[in-house]
Amino acid sequence: LYLRMDLVRKKYQIEYLFSIWYFWYKRRKEDTMDKNNYTTLLAVMTDSLRRKLSILNELFELTRQQNAVLTLEPVDIDEFNLLIEKKEEQLKFLSELDQGFDQLFQKVKSIILENKETYKIQITSMQELIRQISEKSVKIETMEKMNQKEFELFISQKKNQIKNFKMSNKTVTNYYKNIGNIESNSYHLDKRK
């Protein structure tokens, strides 16, 4: 009976140790899987930042082209509008990328902050891309301000042309009115004689 109880006790100890080992093994496997998932998510985020930089480069080029269109005489409004439409498409895509990046970042934020050393290479890569994105954004903003001034100058010139046209048109109308009055007065003078 004692031998039998000893065997049962050993059996339970073995089962207990096995269950602890199995739990530990399963958890380790999940952690490894989670680490791979986080590494994959960080790679997707890095790719998203690369795409964003590419879109910003395209936006910079379109903004530069807008500046060229605005500084040439005469200004090609159709070309200018086409460039605006292209920029709107790129900005829409950029907004979608930002939303996706933010969603991914919210998923991995706590893990990244807890394991900075584990993901150091990916974090450094993303920081460099973010620095480049910031620099390109500042360049685009500066060029946009220049374009805005050029566009305001163009609009001002067009307003002056319209104003001058109206004044010329008014002058011509007044001239013809005066001519009509002079002719009618001269007709009356001729009749009096």
C-alpha positions as CSV (number, residue, x, y, z in Angstrom):
1,L,0.0,0.0,0.0
2,Y,2.8,2.4,0.8
3,L,4.6,1.5,-2.4
4,R,1.4,2.1,-4.3
5,M,0.8,5.5,-2.7
6,D,4.4,6.4,-3.4
7,L,3.9,5.5,-7.1
8,V,0.7,7.5,-7.3
9,R,2.5,10.5,-5.6
10,K,5.4,10.2,-8.1
11,K,2.9,10.0,-11.0
12,Y,1.2,13.2,-9.8
13,Q,4.5,14.9,-9.4
14,I,5.5,13.9,-12.9
15,E,2.2,15.1,-14.3
16,Y,2.5,18.3,-12.4
17,L,6.1,18.9,-13.6
18,F,5.0,18.0,-17.1
19,S,2.1,20.5,-17.0
20,I,4.5,23.2,-15.7
21,W,7.0,22.4,-18.4
22,Y,4.2,22.3,-21.1
23,F,2.8,25.6,-19.9
24,W,6.3,27.1,-20.0
25,Y,7.0,25.6,-23.4
26,K,3.7,26.8,-24.9
27,R,4.2,30.3,-23.4
28,R,7.8,30.5,-24.8
29,K,6.5,29.4,-28.2
30,E,3.8,32.2,-28.0
31,D,6.4,34.7,-26.9
32,T,8.6,33.7,-29.9
33,M,5.6,34.0,-32.1
34,D,4.7,37.3,-30.7
35,K,8.2,38.5,-31.1
36,N,8.1,37.5,-34.8
37,N,4.7,39.2,-35.1
38,Y,6.0,42.4,-33.6
39,T,9.1,42.2,-35.9
40,T,6.8,41.8,-38.9
41,L,4.6,44.7,-37.7
42,L,7.7,46.9,-37.3
43,A,8.8,45.9,-40.8
44,V,5.4,47.0,-42.1
45,M,5.7,50.3,-40.2
46,T,9.2,50.9,-41.7
47,D,7.8,50.1,-45.2
48,S,5.0,52.6,-44.5
49,L,7.5,55.3,-43.6
50,R,9.5,54.6,-46.8
51,R,6.3,54.9,-48.8
52,K,5.5,58.2,-47.0
53,L,8.9,59.5,-47.9
54,S,8.4,58.5,-51.5
55,I,5.1,60.3,-51.6
56,L,6.6,63.4,-50.0
57,N,9.3,63.4,-52.7
58,E,6.6,63.2,-55.3
59,L,4.7,66.1,-53.6
60,F,7.9,68.1,-53.5
61,E,8.4,67.6,-57.2
62,L,4.8,68.6,-57.9
63,T,5.1,71.7,-55.7
64,R,8.3,72.6,-57.6
65,Q,6.5,72.2,-60.9
66,Q,3.7,74.5,-59.6
67,N,6.2,77.1,-58.8
68,A,7.6,76.9,-62.3
69,V,4.1,77.2,-63.8
70,L,3.4,80.3,-61.6
71,T,6.6,82.1,-62.4
72,L,6.3,81.7,-66.2
73,E,4.4,84.2,-68.3
74,P,1.7,83.6,-69.2
75,V,0.6,81.3,-66.3
76,D,-0.9,78.1,-67.6
77,I,-4.0,77.7,-65.3
78,D,-4.9,74.3,-66.8
79,E,-1.4,73.0,-66.0
80,F,-1.6,74.5,-62.5
81,N,-5.0,72.9,-61.8
82,L,-3.7,69.5,-63.1
83,L,-0.8,69.7,-60.6
84,I,-3.3,70.5,-57.8
85,E,-5.3,67.5,-58.7
86,K,-2.2,65.3,-58.7
87,K,-1.2,66.7,-55.3
88,E,-4.7,66.0,-53.9
89,E,-4.4,62.3,-54.9
90,Q,-1.0,62.1,-53.2
91,L,-2.2,63.8,-50.1
92,K,-5.2,61.4,-49.9
93,F,-2.8,58.4,-50.1
94,L,-0.5,60.0,-47.6
95,S,-3.4,60.4,-45.1
96,E,-4.3,56.7,-45.5
97,L,-0.7,55.7,-44.8
98,D,-0.6,57.9,-41.7
99,Q,-3.8,56.3,-40.4
100,G,-2.5,52.8,-41.0
101,F,0.9,53.7,-39.4
102,D,-0.9,55.1,-36.3
103,Q,-3.0,52.0,-35.9
104,L,0.0,49.7,-36.1
105,F,1.9,51.9,-33.7
106,Q,-0.9,51.7,-31.1
107,K,-0.6,47.9,-31.4
108,V,3.1,47.7,-30.8
109,K,3.8,50.8,-28.7
110,S,3.9,49.2,-25.3
111,I,6.0,46.2,-26.4
112,I,8.5,48.4,-28.2
113,L,8.8,50.7,-25.1
114,E,9.4,47.7,-22.9
115,N,11.9,46.0,-25.2
116,K,13.8,48.9,-26.7
117,E,17.0,46.8,-27.0
118,T,15.3,43.9,-28.7
119,Y,14.0,46.2,-31.5
120,K,16.8,48.7,-31.5
121,I,17.7,48.2,-35.2
122,Q,14.1,48.6,-36.3
123,I,13.6,51.6,-34.0
124,T,16.8,53.3,-35.3
125,S,15.7,52.7,-38.9
126,M,12.3,54.2,-38.3
127,Q,13.8,57.2,-36.5
128,E,16.0,58.0,-39.4
129,L,13.1,57.7,-41.8
130,I,11.0,60.0,-39.6
131,R,13.9,62.5,-39.6
132,Q,14.0,62.5,-43.4
133,I,10.2,62.8,-43.6
134,S,10.3,65.8,-41.3
135,E,13.0,67.5,-43.4
136,K,11.1,66.9,-46.6
137,S,7.9,68.2,-45.0
138,V,9.6,71.5,-44.0
139,K,10.9,71.9,-47.6
140,I,7.5,71.3,-49.0
141,E,5.9,73.8,-46.6
142,T,8.5,76.4,-47.5
143,M,7.9,75.9,-51.2
144,E,4.1,76.0,-50.6
145,K,4.5,79.4,-49.0
146,M,6.4,80.7,-52.0
147,N,3.8,79.3,-54.3
148,Q,1.1,81.0,-52.3
149,K,2.8,84.3,-52.6
150,E,3.2,83.8,-56.4
151,F,-0.4,82.8,-56.7
152,E,-1.6,85.8,-54.8
153,L,0.6,88.0,-57.1
154,F,-1.0,86.3,-60.1
155,I,-4.5,86.8,-58.8
156,S,-3.7,90.5,-58.0
157,Q,-2.5,91.0,-61.6
158,K,-5.6,89.4,-63.0
159,K,-7.8,91.6,-60.8
160,N,-6.0,94.6,-62.0
161,Q,-6.4,93.5,-65.6
162,I,-10.2,93.0,-65.0
163,K,-10.4,96.4,-63.3
164,N,-8.5,98.0,-66.2
165,F,-10.8,96.3,-68.6
166,K,-13.9,97.5,-66.8
167,M,-12.5,101.0,-66.7
168,S,-11.6,100.9,-70.4
169,N,-15.1,99.5,-71.2
170,K,-16.7,102.2,-69.1
171,T,-14.5,104.9,-70.8
172,V,-15.6,103.5,-74.3
173,T,-19.2,103.4,-73.2
174,N,-19.0,107.0,-71.9
175,Y,-17.2,108.1,-75.1
176,Y,-20.0,106.6,-77.3
177,K,-22.7,108.2,-75.1
178,N,-20.9,111.6,-75.4
179,I,-20.5,111.2,-79.1
180,G,-24.3,110.4,-79.3
181,N,-25.1,113.5,-77.3
182,I,-22.8,115.6,-79.4
183,E,-24.3,114.3,-82.6
184,S,-27.8,114.9,-81.3
185,N,-26.9,118.4,-80.2
186,S,-25.2,119.2,-83.5
187,Y,-28.4,117.9,-85.3
188,H,-30.5,120.3,-83.3
189,L,-28.1,123.1,-84.1
190,D,-28.2,122.3,-87.8
191,K,-32.0,122.3,-87.7
192,R,-32.0,125.8,-86.0
193,K,-30.0,127.3,-88.8
